[in-house]
Amino acid sequence: MEEILKTSAIIVAAGKGRRMGREYNKQYILLGNKPIVAHTIEVFEDSSLIDEIILVVGKGEVDLVKQIIIEKYNFKKVISIVEGGERRQDSVYNGLRAIDNNCNIVLIHDGARPFITNNIIEEGIEVANKTGACIAAVPVKDTIKVSNESMDVVNTPNRETLWAVQTPQAFKYQLVMNAYEKLQNSNIEATDDAMIIERLGYTVKIIKGSYENIKITTPEDLILGEGILKNRKVEG
């Protein structure tokens, strides 16, 4: 019998709420009438393209999340809840290790990006399946300056070549798993998953994200998120 390959999503929700001015995980802050991470999970839960979800949470939060998020909102595709590590890359690695080996494509997504769309998920899977790795991103709107430690401008990059990176980032599972296993024996600090793939010499494709696909990190982001949520309800 031929093995059926799966598409998995890792939702990383292990970050604290320091920039949000909260002592608890920012993912549990209410957006509308639901925690931020519940909005995020819902999009992947409702996608016919996603077979399973691995949720990565903060240390000591597994039982709490199971009760107040997974069971409360009746999410069926969350097959595993695992604890994160000290850094984001450690949390992602823990999530990757929880995936079954019959996974073909894995999407890695920030739990604090609740406005991801099914169209971006679909394109991410399609492009990763063809090329091995892709990221969602949007063109930078503002002029960017590079400074030195003295706050002197040292360079002005061409804005036409600059993209603001988002998630999901989609990969062939074996490619990203092998990359993360190699990372464990190095001193590399990765701010996103694609960096690890790039360092191994692989090409990472860009797909068009959305300016609404914001990461809710500060109180100002929460205000903006409430506006996006209300606007979507009106349009829907």
LOGUKE-26229 format. One record per residue (C-alpha): x, y, z; residue number from 1. Coordinates in Angstrom, 3 decimals. Layout:
BEGIN
[site [X, Y, Z], NUM]
...
This chain:
BEGIN
[site [0.000, 0.000, 0.000], 1]
[site [1.409, 3.369, -1.026], 2]
[site [2.220, 5.728, 1.835], 3]
[site [0.125, 8.886, 1.838], 4]
[site [2.257, 12.001, 2.273], 5]
[site [0.954, 14.752, 4.527], 6]
[site [1.104, 18.517, 4.663], 7]
[site [1.814, 19.713, 8.190], 8]
[site [1.756, 23.115, 9.859], 9]
[site [3.903, 24.110, 12.803], 10]
[site [2.435, 27.076, 14.659], 11]
[site [5.021, 28.658, 16.939], 12]
[site [3.323, 30.215, 19.954], 13]
[site [6.038, 30.085, 22.594], 14]
[site [6.882, 33.801, 22.789], 15]
[site [6.304, 35.944, 25.862], 16]
[site [4.481, 39.264, 25.933], 17]
[site [7.284, 41.580, 27.073], 18]
[site [6.908, 44.082, 24.223], 19]
[site [3.167, 43.862, 24.730], 20]
[site [3.682, 44.854, 28.381], 21]
[site [2.185, 41.582, 29.633], 22]
[site [3.628, 38.996, 31.986], 23]
[site [1.900, 36.143, 30.153], 24]
[site [2.191, 34.755, 26.629], 25]
[site [0.959, 37.339, 24.104], 26]
[site [-0.728, 34.591, 22.092], 27]
[site [-3.487, 34.377, 24.729], 28]
[site [-4.439, 38.055, 24.554], 29]
[site [-7.972, 38.432, 23.242], 30]
[site [-8.469, 39.717, 19.711], 31]
[site [-12.172, 40.319, 19.341], 32]
[site [-13.575, 37.601, 21.566], 33]
[site [-10.892, 34.946, 20.984], 34]
[site [-7.210, 34.542, 21.889], 35]
[site [-4.849, 35.581, 19.092], 36]
[site [-3.495, 32.058, 18.636], 37]
[site [-7.013, 30.628, 18.330], 38]
[site [-7.638, 32.891, 15.312], 39]
[site [-4.357, 31.659, 13.820], 40]
[site [-5.057, 27.959, 14.365], 41]
[site [-8.548, 28.371, 12.931], 42]
[site [-7.239, 29.338, 9.481], 43]
[site [-5.076, 26.208, 9.246], 44]
[site [-7.816, 24.058, 10.795], 45]
[site [-10.265, 25.196, 8.113], 46]
[site [-7.839, 24.699, 5.233], 47]
[site [-8.475, 21.520, 3.252], 48]
[site [-4.779, 21.540, 2.319], 49]
[site [-3.526, 21.059, 5.883], 50]
[site [-3.580, 17.532, 7.309], 51]
[site [-2.174, 18.165, 10.775], 52]
[site [-1.048, 20.954, 13.084], 53]
[site [1.760, 20.904, 15.642], 54]
[site [1.461, 23.694, 18.181], 55]
[site [4.598, 24.864, 19.987], 56]
[site [3.917, 26.646, 23.286], 57]
[site [5.843, 28.058, 26.223], 58]
[site [7.345, 25.896, 28.940], 59]
[site [4.736, 24.589, 31.339], 60]
[site [1.826, 25.684, 29.100], 61]
[site [0.902, 22.413, 27.353], 62]
[site [-1.978, 21.433, 29.642], 63]
[site [-3.279, 25.009, 29.839], 64]
[site [-3.331, 25.429, 26.055], 65]
[site [-5.010, 22.078, 25.580], 66]
[site [-7.804, 23.199, 27.898], 67]
[site [-8.337, 26.868, 27.021], 68]
[site [-7.545, 26.718, 23.290], 69]
[site [-7.705, 23.255, 21.712], 70]
[site [-10.628, 21.783, 23.642], 71]
[site [-12.549, 25.045, 23.997], 72]
[site [-12.527, 25.761, 20.250], 73]
[site [-12.753, 22.093, 19.239], 74]
[site [-9.659, 22.041, 17.032], 75]
[site [-9.315, 18.555, 15.544], 76]
[site [-6.155, 18.891, 13.453], 77]
[site [-3.848, 19.768, 16.359], 78]
[site [-2.236, 16.363, 16.793], 79]
[site [0.553, 17.480, 19.109], 80]
[site [1.324, 20.293, 21.560], 81]
[site [5.016, 20.583, 22.422], 82]
[site [7.075, 22.896, 24.586], 83]
[site [9.311, 25.458, 22.955], 84]
[site [12.958, 26.132, 23.698], 85]
[site [15.090, 29.096, 24.679], 86]
[site [15.149, 30.575, 21.166], 87]
[site [12.685, 30.537, 18.292], 88]
[site [14.904, 28.156, 16.332], 89]
[site [14.858, 25.737, 19.282], 90]
[site [11.064, 25.918, 19.392], 91]
[site [10.785, 25.216, 15.660], 92]
[site [13.161, 22.248, 15.970], 93]
[site [10.989, 20.794, 18.737], 94]
[site [8.007, 21.167, 16.425], 95]
[site [9.804, 19.511, 13.512], 96]
[site [10.705, 16.528, 15.678], 97]
[site [7.016, 16.039, 16.521], 98]
[site [6.103, 15.587, 12.844], 99]
[site [5.604, 12.143, 11.338], 100]
[site [8.177, 11.088, 8.747], 101]
[site [5.463, 10.737, 6.102], 102]
[site [5.222, 14.538, 5.935], 103]
[site [5.941, 16.021, 2.502], 104]
[site [5.516, 19.777, 3.019], 105]
[site [5.679, 21.654, 6.309], 106]
[site [4.577, 25.241, 6.836], 107]
[site [6.084, 27.118, 9.777], 108]
[site [3.952, 30.004, 10.989], 109]
[site [3.977, 32.554, 13.828], 110]
[site [1.135, 32.059, 16.289], 111]
[site [0.854, 35.852, 16.555], 112]
[site [-0.025, 36.253, 12.835], 113]
[site [-3.789, 35.608, 12.920], 114]
[site [-4.639, 37.182, 9.555], 115]
[site [-2.979, 34.603, 7.318], 116]
[site [-5.169, 33.618, 4.364], 117]
[site [-5.868, 30.302, 2.694], 118]
[site [-4.602, 31.723, -0.621], 119]
[site [-1.139, 32.309, 0.874], 120]
[site [-1.162, 28.827, 2.416], 121]
[site [-2.109, 27.305, -0.931], 122]
[site [0.571, 29.133, -2.899], 123]
[site [3.193, 28.372, -0.247], 124]
[site [2.493, 24.632, -0.502], 125]
[site [2.503, 24.732, -4.311], 126]
[site [5.812, 26.607, -4.607], 127]
[site [7.562, 24.610, -1.855], 128]
[site [6.510, 21.412, -3.572], 129]
[site [8.166, 22.605, -6.799], 130]
[site [11.275, 24.320, -5.428], 131]
[site [11.818, 23.015, -1.892], 132]
[site [11.551, 26.297, 0.008], 133]
[site [9.555, 29.528, -0.091], 134]
[site [8.594, 32.422, 2.158], 135]
[site [5.725, 34.882, 2.241], 136]
[site [6.840, 38.510, 2.056], 137]
[site [5.656, 41.967, 1.012], 138]
[site [7.547, 44.770, -0.751], 139]
[site [9.004, 47.337, 1.636], 140]
[site [7.077, 50.618, 1.447], 141]
[site [9.546, 52.914, 3.195], 142]
[site [13.094, 53.855, 2.303], 143]
[site [15.494, 51.803, 4.440], 144]
[site [18.742, 53.171, 5.879], 145]
[site [21.657, 51.121, 7.196], 146]
[site [23.473, 52.714, 10.130], 147]
[site [26.642, 52.090, 12.123], 148]
[site [26.948, 52.015, 15.915], 149]
[site [27.224, 55.817, 15.986], 150]
[site [23.851, 56.121, 14.222], 151]
[site [25.474, 57.466, 11.057], 152]
[site [23.854, 56.417, 7.789], 153]
[site [26.288, 54.174, 5.918], 154]
[site [24.071, 52.839, 3.139], 155]
[site [20.677, 53.238, 1.482], 156]
[site [19.675, 49.946, -0.177], 157]
[site [17.582, 49.972, -3.308], 158]
[site [14.003, 49.717, -2.050], 159]
[site [12.942, 47.810, -5.176], 160]
[site [14.953, 44.784, -4.028], 161]
[site [13.774, 44.763, -0.399], 162]
[site [11.017, 42.584, 1.048], 163]
[site [9.550, 42.427, 4.555], 164]
[site [9.489, 38.754, 5.465], 165]
[site [6.417, 37.133, 6.977], 166]
[site [5.227, 33.627, 7.697], 167]
[site [4.234, 31.013, 6.721], 168]
[site [7.530, 29.753, 5.410], 169]
[site [7.022, 26.491, 3.537], 170]
[site [9.558, 23.730, 2.955], 171]
[site [9.940, 20.155, 1.916], 172]
[site [10.051, 18.425, 5.279], 173]
[site [13.271, 16.459, 4.799], 174]
[site [15.078, 19.575, 3.549], 175]
[site [14.202, 21.736, 6.533], 176]
[site [14.617, 18.895, 9.040], 177]
[site [18.118, 18.137, 7.751], 178]
[site [18.960, 21.844, 7.891], 179]
[site [17.795, 22.139, 11.498], 180]
[site [19.715, 19.021, 12.520], 181]
[site [22.896, 20.562, 11.115], 182]
[site [22.084, 23.799, 12.947], 183]
[site [22.198, 22.009, 16.311], 184]
[site [25.973, 21.621, 16.035], 185]
[site [26.684, 25.226, 15.072], 186]
[site [26.654, 28.668, 16.666], 187]
[site [24.349, 30.156, 14.035], 188]
[site [21.551, 32.399, 15.337], 189]
[site [18.651, 32.318, 12.876], 190]
[site [15.960, 34.992, 12.948], 191]
[site [13.822, 33.045, 10.495], 192]
[site [13.711, 29.525, 9.111], 193]
[site [14.727, 30.486, 5.575], 194]
[site [18.109, 31.736, 6.837], 195]
[site [19.055, 28.181, 7.727], 196]
[site [18.147, 26.907, 4.271], 197]
[site [20.014, 29.796, 2.608], 198]
[site [23.196, 29.043, 4.562], 199]
[site [23.200, 25.527, 3.123], 200]
[site [23.230, 26.986, -0.375], 201]
[site [19.606, 26.372, -1.336], 202]
[site [17.468, 28.923, -3.176], 203]
[site [14.439, 30.257, -1.298], 204]
[site [11.583, 31.586, -3.409], 205]
[site [9.385, 34.546, -2.405], 206]
[site [5.612, 34.481, -2.703], 207]
[site [3.460, 37.567, -2.204], 208]
[site [2.184, 37.880, 1.341], 209]
[site [-0.302, 40.458, 2.586], 210]
[site [0.080, 43.775, 4.386], 211]
[site [-2.722, 42.553, 6.676], 212]
[site [-0.652, 39.520, 7.672], 213]
[site [0.830, 41.413, 10.608], 214]
[site [2.580, 39.938, 13.620], 215]
[site [0.918, 41.207, 16.779], 216]
[site [3.835, 42.168, 19.001], 217]
[site [3.063, 45.572, 20.554], 218]
[site [-0.069, 47.301, 21.911], 219]
[site [-0.187, 49.311, 18.665], 220]
[site [-0.318, 46.079, 16.674], 221]
[site [-3.271, 44.933, 18.762], 222]
[site [-5.191, 48.116, 17.890], 223]
[site [-4.402, 47.585, 14.207], 224]
[site [-5.434, 43.938, 14.506], 225]
[site [-8.807, 44.871, 15.952], 226]
[site [-9.354, 47.158, 12.958], 227]
[site [-8.449, 44.407, 10.469], 228]
[site [-10.761, 41.971, 12.258], 229]
[site [-13.699, 44.398, 12.192], 230]
[site [-13.096, 45.206, 8.535], 231]
[site [-13.060, 41.523, 7.607], 232]
[site [-16.330, 40.945, 9.432], 233]
[site [-17.935, 43.801, 7.482], 234]
[site [-16.590, 42.484, 4.164], 235]
[site [-17.541, 38.898, 5.025], 236]
